[in-house]
Amino acid sequence: MVYIVLAFIVLSLEAVFVPSISPDIILVLVCFYSLKYGRLRGVAYASICGFILDSVQGILIGPNILSKSIAAYYIRTVRENVIQWNVFIHLIIMTFLSIINIAIVRFSLEYFSGLSLGHNPVSISIKETILTVITSLILYPVFRPDRTESQEKVIR
């Protein structure tokens, strides 16, 4: 529940303070949630956040649901198959997921809604990916996906 409220707060603050190119903080939250709570809960949270984001954008329901759910599923799958999770692996995965997220959303909007995004240069997508990865790296110490349950109890 806290993460859903956090998603609403992030969307509100992002709309007010960052009107142009902004990081996809919802993608970052979805990835950290999936790393912490597992694949099924991560995909459910991603679907809810994607629906909220699609509803706010008001163009087409579905692109963000799909892209965020794929990100949640993929990051947890990689986490389960990687022996040592660290910042470098997190950086690579977040870069890849940000690119996939942008590609799915852009393709869906252009193909299914007829909205032409041809006037948006690729440099905007690159800047958004870089900002998303930087945001993920800044929030990495806060969410620490490699922290165990016993370490979290000590911190509390």
Backbone as a printed PyTorch tensor [residue, N CA C, xyz], in Angstrom:
tensor([[[  0.8160,  -1.1930,   0.0000],
         [  0.0000,   0.0000,   0.0000],
         [  0.8640,   1.2640,   0.0000]],

        [[  1.9610,   1.1950,   0.7270],
         [  2.8650,   2.3370,   0.7970],
         [  3.4430,   2.6520,  -0.5760]],

        [[  3.7610,   1.6040,  -1.3280],
         [  4.3360,   1.8040,  -2.6530],
         [  3.3300,   2.4220,  -3.6240]],

        [[  2.0560,   2.1050,  -3.4880],
         [  1.0440,   2.7010,  -4.3690],
         [  0.8800,   4.1850,  -4.0500]],

        [[  0.8590,   4.5220,  -2.7660],
         [  0.7960,   5.9330,  -2.3680],
         [  2.0470,   6.6550,  -2.8570]],

        [[  3.1840,   5.9960,  -2.7460],
         [  4.4370,   6.5770,  -3.2360],
         [  4.3780,   6.8210,  -4.7430]],

        [[  3.7510,   5.9070,  -5.4790],
         [  3.6090,   6.0900,  -6.9300],
         [  2.7580,   7.3190,  -7.2450]],

        [[  1.6540,   7.5030,  -6.5010],
         [  0.8160,   8.6920,  -6.6910],
         [  1.5930,   9.9740,  -6.3850]],

        [[  2.3440,   9.9570,  -5.3050],
         [  3.1280,  11.1410,  -4.9260],
         [  4.1740,  11.4500,  -5.9810]],

        [[  4.8470,  10.4220,  -6.4670],
         [  5.8790,  10.6150,  -7.4960],
         [  5.2740,  11.1920,  -8.7680]],

        [[  4.1340,  10.6510,  -9.1910],
         [  3.4830,  11.1720, -10.3960],
         [  3.0720,  12.6300, -10.2200]],

        [[  2.5730,  12.9660,  -9.0570],
         [  2.1600,  14.3470,  -8.7990],
         [  3.3510,  15.2960,  -8.7980]],

        [[  4.3970,  14.9190,  -8.0920],
         [  5.5780,  15.7790,  -8.0270],
         [  6.2620,  15.9000,  -9.3870]],

        [[  6.2900,  14.7980, -10.1210],
         [  6.9120,  14.8140, -11.4490],
         [  6.1540,  15.7390, -12.3970]],

        [[  4.8410,  15.7260, -12.3230],
         [  4.0280,  16.5830, -13.1970],
         [  4.2070,  18.0560, -12.8660]],

        [[  4.4040,  18.3660, -11.6050],
         [  4.5160,  19.7640, -11.1920],
         [  5.9230,  20.3090, -11.4000]],

        [[  6.9340,  19.5500, -10.9840],
         [  8.2870,  20.0810, -10.9590],
         [  9.1440,  19.7380, -12.1700]],

        [[  8.7760,  18.7240, -12.9380],
         [  9.5870,  18.3140, -14.0820],
         [  8.6920,  18.2320, -15.3150]],

        [[  8.3750,  19.3680, -15.9260],
         [  7.4360,  19.3460, -17.0480],
         [  8.0180,  18.8200, -18.3650]],

        [[  9.3130,  18.8290, -18.5240],
         [  9.8880,  18.3840, -19.7960],
         [ 10.3960,  16.9450, -19.6550]],

        [[ 11.5980,  16.6760, -20.0570],
         [ 12.1610,  15.3280, -19.9950],
         [ 12.3870,  14.9600, -18.5350]],

        [[ 11.8720,  13.7950, -18.1550],
         [ 12.0070,  13.3790, -16.7600],
         [ 12.3410,  11.8950, -16.6840]],

        [[ 12.9410,  11.4840, -15.5680],
         [ 13.2020,  10.0570, -15.4010],
         [ 11.9010,   9.3060, -15.1650]],

        [[ 11.8900,   8.0550, -15.4970],
         [ 10.7190,   7.2160, -15.2510],
         [ 10.8500,   6.6320, -13.8450]],

        [[ 10.4610,   7.4290, -12.8600],
         [ 10.6050,   7.0210, -11.4690],
         [  9.6670,   5.8560, -11.1530]],

        [[  8.5510,   5.7840, -11.8360],
         [  7.6320,   4.6610, -11.6270],
         [  8.3050,   3.3460, -12.0280]],

        [[  9.0610,   3.3610, -13.1100],
         [  9.8050,   2.1650, -13.5170],
         [ 10.8040,   1.7680, -12.4340]],

        [[ 11.4670,   2.7390, -11.8650],
         [ 12.4350,   2.4780, -10.7960],
         [ 11.7300,   1.8690,  -9.5850]],

        [[ 10.5950,   2.4370,  -9.1890],
         [  9.8370,   1.8920,  -8.0530],
         [  9.3620,   0.4730,  -8.3280]],

        [[  8.8890,   0.2420,  -9.5380],
         [  8.4150,  -1.0980,  -9.9180],
         [  9.5550,  -2.1120,  -9.8190]],

        [[ 10.7160,  -1.7460, -10.2960],
         [ 11.8560,  -2.6660, -10.2610],
         [ 12.2830,  -2.9670,  -8.8240]],

        [[ 12.3700,  -1.9520,  -7.9930],
         [ 12.7500,  -2.1880,  -6.6040],
         [ 11.6950,  -3.0070,  -5.8640]],

        [[ 10.4240,  -2.7410,  -6.1330],
         [  9.3480,  -3.5080,  -5.5040],
         [  9.4260,  -4.9700,  -5.9160]],

        [[  9.6470,  -5.2150,  -7.1810],
         [  9.7380,  -6.5880,  -7.6730],
         [ 10.9460,  -7.3050,  -7.0850]],

        [[ 12.0570,  -6.6000,  -6.9430],
         [ 13.2380,  -7.2080,  -6.3370],
         [ 12.9980,  -7.5610,  -4.8790]],

        [[ 12.2470,  -6.7360,  -4.1890],
         [ 12.0260,  -6.9500,  -2.7660],
         [ 10.9280,  -7.9680,  -2.4680]],

        [[  9.8150,  -7.9290,  -3.2040],
         [  8.6470,  -8.7270,  -2.8520],
         [  8.3690,  -9.9040,  -3.7810]],

        [[  9.1440, -10.0900,  -4.8120],
         [  8.9540, -11.2490,  -5.6690],
         [  8.2860, -10.9120,  -6.9970]],

        [[  8.2980, -11.9110,  -7.8660],
         [  7.8340, -11.7290,  -9.2390],
         [  6.3340, -11.4720,  -9.3260]],

        [[  5.5280, -12.2820,  -8.6590],
         [  4.0720, -12.1590,  -8.7690],
         [  3.5750, -10.8250,  -8.2030]],

        [[  4.0270, -10.4900,  -7.0190],
         [  3.6190,  -9.2140,  -6.4220],
         [  4.1980,  -8.0400,  -7.1980]],

        [[  5.3930,  -8.2150,  -7.7410],
         [  6.0060,  -7.1610,  -8.5420],
         [  5.2290,  -6.8790,  -9.8210]],

        [[  4.7810,  -7.9440, -10.4790],
         [  4.0000,  -7.7680, -11.7080],
         [  2.6370,  -7.1520, -11.3850]],

        [[  2.0420,  -7.5510, -10.2650],
         [  0.7650,  -6.9530,  -9.8670],
         [  0.9330,  -5.4640,  -9.5710]],

        [[  1.9810,  -5.1190,  -8.8430],
         [  2.2550,  -3.7060,  -8.5560],
         [  2.5440,  -2.9330,  -9.8450]],

        [[  3.2880,  -3.5590, -10.7450],
         [  3.6060,  -2.9160, -12.0220],
         [  2.3440,  -2.6660, -12.8370]],

        [[  1.4300,  -3.6120, -12.8180],
         [  0.1640,  -3.4390, -13.5500],
         [ -0.6530,  -2.2860, -12.9810]],

        [[ -0.7070,  -2.1970, -11.6660],
         [ -1.4440,  -1.1020, -11.0310],
         [ -0.8060,   0.2410, -11.3780]],

        [[  0.5100,   0.3160, -11.2470],
         [  1.2090,   1.5740, -11.5770],
         [  1.0700,   1.9150, -13.0580]],

        [[  1.1650,   0.9140, -13.9120],
         [  0.9930,   1.1440, -15.3450],
         [ -0.4000,   1.6450, -15.6730]],

        [[ -1.4100,   1.0820, -15.0060],
         [ -2.7870,   1.5410, -15.2180],
         [ -2.9530,   2.9870, -14.7640]],

        [[ -2.3780,   3.3140, -13.6170],
         [ -2.4470,   4.6980, -13.1180],
         [ -1.7700,   5.6350, -14.1090]],

        [[ -0.6070,   5.2540, -14.5920],
         [  0.1360,   6.0990, -15.5320],
         [ -0.6090,   6.2510, -16.8520]],

        [[ -1.1790,   5.1610, -17.3620],
         [ -1.9680,   5.2390, -18.5930],
         [ -3.2150,   6.0950, -18.3990]],

        [[ -3.8370,   5.9840, -17.2400],
         [ -5.0330,   6.7890, -16.9580],
         [ -4.6990,   8.2710, -16.8930]],

        [[ -3.5780,   8.5900, -16.3040],
         [ -3.1590,   9.9950, -16.2030],
         [ -2.8280,  10.5590, -17.5790]],

        [[ -2.1660,   9.7610, -18.4130],
         [ -1.8130,  10.2350, -19.7510],
         [ -3.0390,  10.3730, -20.6310]],

        [[ -4.0290,   9.5210, -20.4500],
         [ -5.3070,   9.6440, -21.1280],
         [ -5.3250,   9.3690, -22.6180]],

        [[ -4.3290,   8.7250, -23.1440],
         [ -4.2990,   8.4560, -24.5870],
         [ -4.7640,   7.0380, -24.8770]],

        [[ -4.1130,   6.0650, -24.2720],
         [ -4.3770,   4.6620, -24.5480],
         [ -4.0930,   3.8590, -23.2810]],

        [[ -5.0040,   3.0030, -22.8960],
         [ -4.7960,   2.1570, -21.7210],
         [ -4.0890,   0.8810, -22.1730]],

        [[ -2.9320,   0.6170, -21.6030],
         [ -2.2400,  -0.6260, -21.9070],
         [ -0.7440,  -0.5520, -22.0960]],

        [[ -0.1950,   0.4640, -22.7710],
         [  1.2450,   0.4360, -23.0210],
         [  2.1020,   0.4130, -21.7540]],

        [[  1.7520,   1.2420, -20.7800],
         [  2.5390,   1.2750, -19.5480],
         [  2.2750,   0.0500, -18.6810]],

        [[  1.0610,  -0.4750, -18.7490],
         [  0.7700,  -1.7160, -18.0200],
         [  1.6840,  -2.8290, -18.5340]],

        [[  1.7560,  -2.9680, -19.8460],
         [  2.5790,  -4.0040, -20.4630],
         [  4.0630,  -3.7860, -20.1840]],

        [[  4.5450,  -2.5780, -20.4070],
         [  5.9900,  -2.3370, -20.2730],
         [  6.4540,  -2.4480, -18.8230]],

        [[  5.6760,  -1.9570, -17.8810],
         [  6.0720,  -2.0430, -16.4640],
         [  5.9840,  -3.4880, -15.9720]],

        [[  4.9920,  -4.2400, -16.4410],
         [  4.8660,  -5.6450, -16.0390],
         [  6.0280,  -6.4810, -16.5770]],

        [[  6.4080,  -6.2300, -17.8020],
         [  7.5670,  -6.9330, -18.3730],
         [  8.8230,  -6.5970, -17.5840]],

        [[  8.9780,  -5.3360, -17.2180],
         [ 10.1470,  -4.9280, -16.4340],
         [ 10.1800,  -5.6300, -15.0780]],

        [[  9.0420,  -5.6850, -14.4000],
         [  8.9790,  -6.3400, -13.0890],
         [  9.2970,  -7.8320, -13.2010]],

        [[  8.7410,  -8.4690, -14.1960],
         [  8.9910,  -9.8980, -14.3990],
         [ 10.4610, -10.1510, -14.7350]],

        [[ 10.9960,  -9.3590, -15.6430],
         [ 12.3550,  -9.5870, -16.1140],
         [ 13.3870,  -9.3290, -15.0260]],

        [[ 13.2270,  -8.2330, -14.2630],
         [ 14.2510,  -7.9090, -13.2670],
         [ 14.2760,  -8.9590, -12.1630]],

        [[ 13.1340,  -9.4770, -11.7940],
         [ 13.1060, -10.5210, -10.7650],
         [ 13.6800, -11.8270, -11.2990]],

        [[ 13.4220, -12.1460, -12.5570],
         [ 13.9890, -13.3480, -13.1680],
         [ 15.5110, -13.2640, -13.2070]],

        [[ 16.0250, -12.1140, -13.5910],
         [ 17.4830, -11.9270, -13.6240],
         [ 18.0410, -12.0200, -12.2120]],

        [[ 17.3630, -11.4220, -11.2570],
         [ 17.8260, -11.4440,  -9.8580],
         [ 17.9220, -12.8690,  -9.3330]],

        [[ 16.9800, -13.7200,  -9.6940],
         [ 17.0050, -15.1020,  -9.2250],
         [ 18.1000, -15.9200,  -9.8960]],

        [[ 18.5630, -15.4960, -11.0590],
         [ 19.5790, -16.2570, -11.7920],
         [ 20.9880, -15.6960, -11.6380]],

        [[ 21.1260, -14.5520, -10.9910],
         [ 22.4420, -13.9530, -10.7870],
         [ 22.8820, -14.2410,  -9.3580]],

        [[ 24.0920, -14.7310,  -9.2080],
         [ 24.5810, -15.1160,  -7.8850],
         [ 24.8120, -13.8850,  -7.0050]],

        [[ 25.5160, -12.9230,  -7.5100],
         [ 25.8570, -11.7360,  -6.7270],
         [ 25.2420, -10.4910,  -7.3750]],

        [[ 24.2330,  -9.9250,  -6.7370],
         [ 23.5980,  -8.7080,  -7.2380],
         [ 24.3980,  -7.5200,  -6.7260]],

        [[ 24.7980,  -6.6380,  -7.6400],
         [ 25.5370,  -5.4500,  -7.2130],
         [ 25.1020,  -4.2510,  -8.0460]],

        [[ 25.7220,  -3.1190,  -7.7950],
         [ 25.3290,  -1.8760,  -8.4550],
         [ 25.5760,  -1.9400,  -9.9540]],

        [[ 26.6570,  -2.5800, -10.3640],
         [ 26.9750,  -2.6480, -11.7890],
         [ 25.9230,  -3.4570, -12.5550]],

        [[ 25.5310,  -4.5950, -12.0090],
         [ 24.4920,  -5.4020, -12.6590],
         [ 23.1810,  -4.6300, -12.6630]],

        [[ 22.8930,  -3.9590, -11.5600],
         [ 21.6760,  -3.1510, -11.4700],
         [ 21.6800,  -2.0530, -12.5420]],

        [[ 22.8200,  -1.4220, -12.7540],
         [ 22.9590,  -0.3730, -13.7700],
         [ 22.6660,  -0.9150, -15.1650]],

        [[ 23.2260,  -2.0550, -15.4820],
         [ 23.0190,  -2.6570, -16.8070],
         [ 21.5520,  -3.0390, -17.0110]],

        [[ 20.9600,  -3.6820, -16.0160],
         [ 19.5600,  -4.1200, -16.1350],
         [ 18.6280,  -2.9230, -16.2350]],

        [[ 18.8500,  -1.8880, -15.4380],
         [ 17.9840,  -0.7060, -15.4830],
         [ 18.1050,   0.0180, -16.8250]],

        [[ 19.2930,   0.0550, -17.3880],
         [ 19.4620,   0.6590, -18.7100],
         [ 18.6700,  -0.1230, -19.7530]],

        [[ 18.8200,  -1.4260, -19.7300],
         [ 18.0950,  -2.2850, -20.6660],
         [ 16.5820,  -2.1440, -20.4960]],

        [[ 16.0970,  -2.1820, -19.2550],
         [ 14.6600,  -2.0880, -19.0070],
         [ 14.0990,  -0.7270, -19.3780]],

        [[ 14.8690,   0.3110, -19.1810],
         [ 14.4160,   1.6520, -19.5630],
         [ 14.2660,   1.7590, -21.0780]],

        [[ 15.2040,   1.2000, -21.8130],
         [ 15.1280,   1.2150, -23.2770],
         [ 13.9280,   0.3950, -23.7600]],

        [[ 13.7370,  -0.7880, -23.1740],
         [ 12.5940,  -1.6380, -23.5350],
         [ 11.2770,  -0.9380, -23.1990]],

        [[ 11.2200,  -0.2920, -22.0320],
         [ 10.0230,   0.4250, -21.6110],
         [  9.6570,   1.5200, -22.6130]],

        [[ 10.6330,   2.3240, -22.9960],
         [ 10.3910,   3.4110, -23.9500],
         [  9.9550,   2.8420, -25.3050]],

        [[ 10.6100,   1.7650, -25.7350],
         [ 10.2780,   1.1700, -27.0400],
         [  8.8440,   0.6250, -27.0610]],

        [[  8.4410,  -0.0560, -26.0050],
         [  7.0850,  -0.6200, -25.9530],
         [  6.0420,   0.4870, -25.9450]],

        [[  6.2630,   1.5010, -25.1260],
         [  5.2900,   2.5960, -25.0330],
         [  5.2050,   3.3570, -26.3530]],

        [[  6.3510,   3.6780, -26.9440],
         [  6.3380,   4.4200, -28.2190],
         [  5.6800,   3.6180, -29.3290]],

        [[  6.0390,   2.3340, -29.4310],
         [  5.4410,   1.4820, -30.4630],
         [  3.9290,   1.3800, -30.2750]],

        [[  3.4990,   1.1540, -29.0410],
         [  2.0610,   1.0150, -28.7730],
         [  1.3030,   2.2810, -29.1110]],

        [[  1.8560,   3.4180, -28.7220],
         [  1.1720,   4.6740, -29.0030],
         [  1.1070,   4.9630, -30.4970]],

        [[  2.1910,   4.6830, -31.2070],
         [  2.1970,   4.9400, -32.6490],
         [  1.3160,   3.9480, -33.4030]],

        [[  1.3560,   2.6870, -33.0190],
         [  0.6520,   1.6590, -33.7820],
         [ -0.8400,   1.6060, -33.4530]],

        [[ -1.1810,   1.6180, -32.1750],
         [ -2.5690,   1.4000, -31.7770],
         [ -3.4090,   2.6660, -31.6890]],

        [[ -2.7830,   3.7940, -31.3990],
         [ -3.5890,   5.0160, -31.2860],
         [ -3.4280,   5.9280, -32.4900]],

        [[ -2.4750,   5.6290, -33.3460],
         [ -2.2530,   6.4730, -34.5120],
         [ -1.5210,   7.7570, -34.1850]],

        [[ -1.0870,   7.8990, -32.9460],
         [ -0.3530,   9.0910, -32.5210],
         [  1.0600,   9.0280, -33.0770]],

        [[  1.4310,  10.0230, -33.8510],
         [  2.7510,  10.0320, -34.4580],
         [  3.7660,  10.6390, -33.4990]],

        [[  4.7850,   9.8620, -33.1650],
         [  5.8570,  10.3530, -32.3070],
         [  7.1260,  10.5840, -33.1210]],

        [[  6.9600,  10.7200, -34.4200],
         [  8.1040,  10.9360, -35.3000],
         [  8.8080,  12.2470, -35.0540]],

        [[  8.0900,  13.2110, -34.5030],
         [  8.7060,  14.5050, -34.2380],
         [  9.5640,  14.4810, -32.9760]],

        [[  9.4600,  13.4250, -32.1690],
         [ 10.3020,  13.2830, -30.9780],
         [ 11.6200,  12.6300, -31.3730]],

        [[ 12.7130,  13.3530, -31.2600],
         [ 13.9930,  12.7610, -31.6450],
         [ 14.4200,  11.6750, -30.6540]],

        [[ 15.3100,  10.8280, -31.1150],
         [ 15.8220,   9.7370, -30.2920],
         [ 16.6100,  10.2860, -29.1050]],

        [[ 17.1530,  11.4760, -29.2300],
         [ 17.9300,  12.0560, -28.1360],
         [ 17.0820,  12.2390, -26.8800]],

        [[ 15.7780,  12.4710, -27.0480],
         [ 14.8940,  12.5920, -25.8830],
         [ 14.8050,  11.2530, -25.1620]],

        [[ 14.6890,  10.1740, -25.9100],
         [ 14.6370,   8.8450, -25.3010],
         [ 15.9500,   8.5000, -24.6150]],

        [[ 17.0460,   8.9010, -25.2100],
         [ 18.3580,   8.6540, -24.6030],
         [ 18.4900,   9.4350, -23.3040]],

        [[ 18.0660,  10.6960, -23.3120],
         [ 18.1310,  11.5000, -22.0900],
         [ 17.2300,  10.9230, -21.0100]],

        [[ 16.0540,  10.4620, -21.3840],
         [ 15.1440,   9.8580, -20.4040],
         [ 15.7420,   8.5840, -19.8190]],

        [[ 16.3930,   7.7780, -20.6530],
         [ 17.0470,   6.5680, -20.1650],
         [ 18.1620,   6.9140, -19.1910]],

        [[ 18.9740,   7.8950, -19.5340],
         [ 20.0700,   8.2960, -18.6540],
         [ 19.5420,   8.8180, -17.3220]],

        [[ 18.5010,   9.6390, -17.3720],
         [ 17.9230,  10.1660, -16.1340],
         [ 17.2990,   9.0630, -15.2800]],

        [[ 16.6760,   8.0860, -15.9190],
         [ 16.0890,   6.9630, -15.1780],
         [ 17.1700,   6.1400, -14.4930]],

        [[ 18.2570,   5.8790, -15.1970],
         [ 19.3550,   5.0960, -14.6220],
         [ 20.0120,   5.8610, -13.4740]],

        [[ 20.2080,   7.1570, -13.6380],
         [ 20.7910,   7.9690, -12.5600],
         [ 19.8810,   7.9680, -11.3340]],

        [[ 18.5860,   8.1130, -11.5580],
         [ 17.6250,   8.0720, -10.4470],
         [ 17.6720,   6.7210,  -9.7420]],

        [[ 17.7750,   5.6610, -10.5160],
         [ 17.8630,   4.3220,  -9.9410],
         [ 19.1290,   4.1660,  -9.1000]],

        [[ 20.2250,   4.7180,  -9.5790],
         [ 21.4770,   4.6380,  -8.8210],
         [ 21.4210,   5.4760,  -7.5450]],

        [[ 20.7400,   6.6100,  -7.6040],
         [ 20.5950,   7.4440,  -6.4090],
         [ 19.7320,   6.7340,  -5.3640]],

        [[ 18.6800,   6.0610,  -5.8150],
         [ 17.7730,   5.3740,  -4.8930],
         [ 18.2600,   3.9860,  -4.4860]],

        [[ 19.3070,   3.4880,  -5.1160],
         [ 19.8080,   2.1440,  -4.8150],
         [ 20.1530,   1.9500,  -3.3380]],

        [[ 20.8750,   2.8790,  -2.7030],
         [ 21.1670,   2.6680,  -1.2780],
         [ 19.9240,   2.6920,  -0.3860]],

        [[ 18.8850,   3.3790,  -0.8140],
         [ 17.6680,   3.4520,  -0.0090],
         [ 16.9140,   2.1290,  -0.0470]],

        [[ 16.7530,   1.5460,  -1.2320],
         [ 15.9550,   0.3320,  -1.3930],
         [ 16.7720,  -0.9460,  -1.2960]],

        [[ 18.0620,  -0.8810,  -1.5190],
         [ 19.0080,  -1.9950,  -1.4350],
         [ 18.4020,  -3.3720,  -1.6840]],

        [[ 18.3150,  -3.7990,  -2.9450],
         [ 17.7030,  -5.1000,  -3.2440],
         [ 18.4970,  -6.2890,  -2.7290]],

        [[ 19.7620,  -6.1010,  -2.3510],
         [ 20.5640,  -7.2160,  -1.8640],
         [ 20.4950,  -7.3590,  -0.3450]],

        [[ 19.7110,  -6.5090,   0.3000],
         [ 19.5570,  -6.5620,   1.7530],
         [ 18.6350,  -7.7160,   2.1220]],

        [[ 19.0140,  -8.4840,   3.1350],
         [ 18.1910,  -9.6080,   3.5700],
         [ 17.1860,  -9.1500,   4.6220]],

        [[ 16.2510, -10.0300,   4.9610],
         [ 15.2240,  -9.7070,   5.9560],
         [ 15.8430,  -9.4300,   7.3210]],

        [[ 16.8670, -10.2010,   7.7140],
         [ 17.4910,  -9.9900,   9.0240],
         [ 18.1940,  -8.6390,   9.0910]],

        [[ 18.7960,  -8.2000,   7.9900],
         [ 19.4230,  -6.8760,   7.9570],
         [ 18.3900,  -5.7810,   8.0770]],

        [[ 17.2120,  -5.9690,   7.4880],
         [ 16.1650,  -4.9630,   7.5670],
         [ 15.6080,  -4.8540,   8.9780]],

        [[ 15.5040,  -5.9590,   9.7150],
         [ 15.0190,  -5.9220,  11.0840],
         [ 15.9960,  -5.1690,  11.9800]],

        [[ 17.2970,  -5.3180,  11.7270],
         [ 18.2980,  -4.5970,  12.4990],
         [ 18.1920,  -3.0940,  12.2430]],

        [[ 17.9250,  -2.7140,  10.9960],
         [ 17.8270,  -1.3090,  10.6290],
         [ 16.6030,  -0.6720,  11.2810]],

        [[ 15.4980,  -1.3970,  11.3400],
         [ 14.2720,  -0.8650,  11.9340],
         [ 14.4580,  -0.7440,  13.4040]]])
